[in-house]
Every structure is written in structure tokens, then in C-alpha cells.
Amino acid sequence: MDNQPISPHLLGRLYGVDGKQLQQQYKDYLSDFRIWGQKEHASDWMVFADNIGESLSIDETSLSNGELYTILTNKAAKGGKKAIVAMVKGTQAEQIITALERIPLRKRNKVREVTMDMAASMIRVVRSCFANAERVIDRFHVQKLAYDAVQEARIKFRWEALDQETLQIDLARKEKRNYQPELLANGDTLKQLLARSRYLLFKHPTKWTATQKERADILFNRYPVLKKAYDLSLGLGHIFTSCATKTQAFKRLAIWYNHVEASGIDAFKTVARSVEIHHRSILNYFINRSTNASAESFNAKIKAFRATSRGVRDTTFFLFRLSKIYA
């Protein structure tokens, strides 16, 4: 794969040598790991000031055992050489700001745009370190909030169905008869309908299969609130795909707020409040239509790298190898 390292274990098999021994030789003698300038602090922070560009992404990823690192990447590098601008252990704003302030202010002032999620710490970091940059909240994180609200409603109804089924089974036992659950038109029980509807609620109706369309019709007939929730999630996504300018999107967003209020769905009221608080950064998407997809893609590369390395045993050495490829 492009830009992906070859595992020492694989090299060992190719050349008939012990993979572990080869990795140890590379670490101790063949590489410049021993004299690496960032070795002493790499596990806490790494900064590559020369890799900074006008458009950046900031996100978090897990290296091992749930240990989180915040990664700042340069979009112009397209996930290749010079992609990593900084990696900082943890997600606390103070630690990240301290590390990023090691980049000269004149370089940080050249940054024009940073994409991110809604995390308060990320927003604080960008506001503090990149004063001239537009903060752009990733549209897919916003849409995920809406999808989660739909799933919350579905799960609530599923628990109710499970409770009702348990009561009916107990009653049948007391009356010494066999319990026969209600079968719907597509052969699902109510419990199965709510469980099997999970994936179709993430998809646009045009992408439903015939089976999913039949299941959706039964579901929305039975639970009109779920239909309202699903329509609200589609409506929010449609704003991002159909609006050409921030002004147009702002007007459509106001109409969407009204629909949320009219729906009476508490989960969507929470989503609407989050969107309202961050609406300026969300609407900045319409300037360049920038997303945080590059950061998500880079996270996937790190996970693939971790897999080829069979996990992370030595964090500092792992970060050294990562920096050799991507910094």
C-alpha cells in the first residue's frame, strides 16, 4: 500500500531471518532512533513546525490501550510525507496549546482554516493557537448527532417492546399457554422490526433495498415519532448538500429549528441546541466545503500501521517510525 511500512516480521519471512531480531537491529543500529531529536519527549509531544500549511485538521486517535493522542495534520500533504504537524498525548487543551506554541507565531498566523469536531477542547486550542484561522466544524459530526438522536428514539421503543414481550410471556406462563408473538406483514416480530431497522435509519430512502423499504413502511406506520425523527435527520443533511452559500444555509437552518420545536422530540432539541451554539463554525463549511475527512483517513492509516506492527509495545519507537513516514 502507498506510504505503508513493511512489517519487520514480513521482511523476516521474505529474507529468512528472525523478524523480532530484525526489528531490534533496526531500532538499535540501522535507524537513527538513538539520536532522534524528539526522542526524549515524543511520548508526550512531537512538533514538526515546517509541515504547517494554510489548511489543517485536528482530531484525536488511540494508539494503544485507549491512550488518546491529539493529531494536527496538514491537508495539503494528503496523508503522505509532511502530513503530521503535531502529535500531543491526551486531549486537554492546556497541554496541546503548550506544545503548539512551540511553532513560531508567524507560521501559526499563516493558517487560514482548521477543521475539527465539536469538542470544546479542540475549539479552545484552535482559537488560542491559530488566531487568523476560520474554525470549521465537520459536517459529518453534525449529521452524526442527528443520526444518534434517531437511534435513541428507536432504542427507546425497542426496550418498551422487550418489556411488553416479557410481560406477555409471564402472563402466558401463568395461564399455562404457549406465547405467540405478533407477526408483522414482513414476518418480523415487533422486537425484530426495531432491531433490524437500525441500518436503514442511517441511509437515505433512495438507497434502501426492497426489504428495507417494506420494513421502513411498517416501522413508520407503527411509530410515527420515528418517522418525524428520521425526516429531521434527513432535513439537516439536506442543508449541507443543497445550499450553496452560508446565508442560504443559515435561513434553512432556522426553518429546521422550527421543525425540531414542532416535533417535540427531546433528543432533537438537544441536537438543535448544540447546532445553535456552534452554528458559526458549522456554517463555515460553506466557504470551502471543507470537512475533517482527511483527519479520519489519517487515523485509519495509523490503525493500519499499528496492525502491521502487531500493536504498540514501545510508544516512543512507534512514534519514531510514524514520524519517518508521515512527518
Buried (B, 14 or more C-beta within 10 A) or exposed (E): EEEEBEBBBEBBEEEEEEBEEBBEBBBEEEBEBEEBEBBEEBBBBBBBEEBBBEBBBBBBBBBEEEEEBBBBBBBBBBBEEBBBBBBBBBBBBEBBBEBBEEBEEEBBEEBBBBBBBBBEBBBBBBBBBBEEBBBBBBBBBBBBBBBEBBBBBBEBBBEEBBEEBEEBEEEEEEEEEEEEBEEBEBEBBBBBBBBBBEEBBEEEEEEBEEEBEBBBEBBBEBBEBBBBBBBBBBBBBEBBEEBEEBEEBBEBBEEBBEBBEEBEBEBBBBBBEBBEEBBEBBBBBBEEEBBBBBBBBBBEBBEEBBEBBEEBEBBBBBBBBBBBBBB
